[in-house]
Amino acid sequence: MSSLPQVGAIARRSIVRTSRQPASVIPPLVFPVALMAVNAGGLRSSTDLPGFPTASFLAFALAVPFIQGALFSTMNAGTDLARDVQTGFINRLSLTALRDWPLLIGQLAGVVVLGMVQVLFYLAVGLTAGVRFESGPLGILVLLAYGVIVALSFGALGAWLAFRTGSGETIQALFPVLFVFLFISSMNAPRNLIGIEWFRIAATLNPVSYMIECVRSLIITGWDPQALALGFGFVIALGIVSLMLASRALRTRMTRT
Amino acid sequence: MDPSDNGIEVDGLVREYKKGPRAVDGIDITVAPGEIYGFLGPNGAGKSTTVHVLTTLLPPTAGTARVGGYDVVKDGPKVRSLIGVALQEAALDPLLTGRDHLRLQATLQGVRKDQRAARAEELLHRVGLADAADRKVSGYSGGMKRRLDLALALIHSPRVLFLDEPTTGLDPQSRTALWEEVSLLRREDRVTVFLTTQYLEEADVLADRVGIIDQGRLVAEGTPADLKAEIGRPSVHAIPHRDEDRPRIAEFLARFGEPLATTRDVAVRLRDGLGLTDIVRAVDQNGVDIVDLELRAPTLDDVFLAKTGRTLEGATEEAETAEHVTGKR
């Protein structure tokens, strides 16, 4: 039996169940944009700092929702799968002809679709607010591709946590930790302009900074090979490691003879 | 066993959990094709563990099991393709509708695309959920969830059906409806059914043969009629007028047979040659103060009592207490 229909069926379920939970759809769209609006209003004068890379703080801040949305993807993917473990739904799936990898890929396909909806929403908000993409239409396409990889990688991270712990509560508890990574990054200021030394060092060591800077470079710089390489490199590495861990944890979880 | 058979063969099956007791301790079972086999026992007796092994979800620690002619360890995928399973907790997604579930299950079970919708519709009608098919499962009652679970187990027309306590928690009406459906499956589709239950009546009404399991061991097996016939003699149950009279009445009744361990009344298994009239006469002559006196034909509970020394209800309560104490620790 081909695995494609299985992947499609699992992806469809993932999308349907998320779309039926307004609490899973609305916050990832609204909160990042609201946070961006607050920051763009309150930190507008940062653009007067010598060396600030753009005159529009909104353009500078637009990168943040893309990464913040990814954190929500991690949460959603992880919580959904953990619930499947807790309720025994995973046993129902284990009793079918479903193999482990179509379950993982199907679930992640659903996460990617929802991730794309988020990316398109943030993009629409930015463009409507007058943000201009220095990298042009091709840059927007690269950003969409990056959105896919980010959703996939963070979704796989969530899946690994779900299969490993089998507890939605544990995944929820990890959310603040992921948020700390977001805040100790170059989210609100370019790293070279961060005045406090320990914060600058932390932001430099924090991979989330490079993800934000990758997206930001497409918006305010144009084509910055180093920023793109670091951003894509980190997310792809995270994706590979997360997929391997998730796949192994799923095999253990779906133990059957 | 011929792989074309629908039967089940279990030989010396053992399943041990890490740091735990033997959940299943060397059981032998043979279920003939097209038979309804009732696996009766209290909570924690090993019923669900046996089902998990037979449905390939758990490997056995020792022994062998073949379902539909295939070994559950060596031929897991083949076994899964021919069985339908409704586990103890109807694991359903509250956000999906009944129809969503059937479509998903049909795809995952490899039902042909052009047959999926029709098969789902047929099963929705069969289990009486056609009107609720497009409602989210979160709004279903317990009985509806159980019926959907049964429909999901049947989506790929399995040859062997495993039902793990399918009626636990259901109201009498839903329970009867499910019994009828299971009987129909056997009668019309010749499906072999392996049904676990802690309800005596369920095993009695539904099963062709019953296996009684206690503490991981099969303590009795046979048709309900044969098992009851083994016990042979009826029992007499008396309810004292005052609770403090219980010891006196127990002593009085002991003259007529062996005392039985019951919680609600005082009972004895009658000795051969004695009848209810003998007791009524003696009650009258001795002025024994009782509110009710009943003669009961042997039940499967009597079989359980005879084989284990406990009533099924008492064993279930014991298991629940043990679970509670363990949980508290």
Interface residues (C-beta under 8 A of the other chain):
Chain A: M1 P5 Q6 G8 A9 I10 R12 R13 V16 R17 R20 Q21 D84 T87 G88 F89 N91 R92 L93 S94 L95 T96 A97 L98 T255 R256 T257
Chain B: T55 T56 L57 P59 V72 V73 K74 G76 P77 V79 R80 S81 I83 V85 L87 E89 A91 L92 D93 L95 L96 D100 R103 L104 Q105 T107 L108 Q109 G110 K113 K136 L152
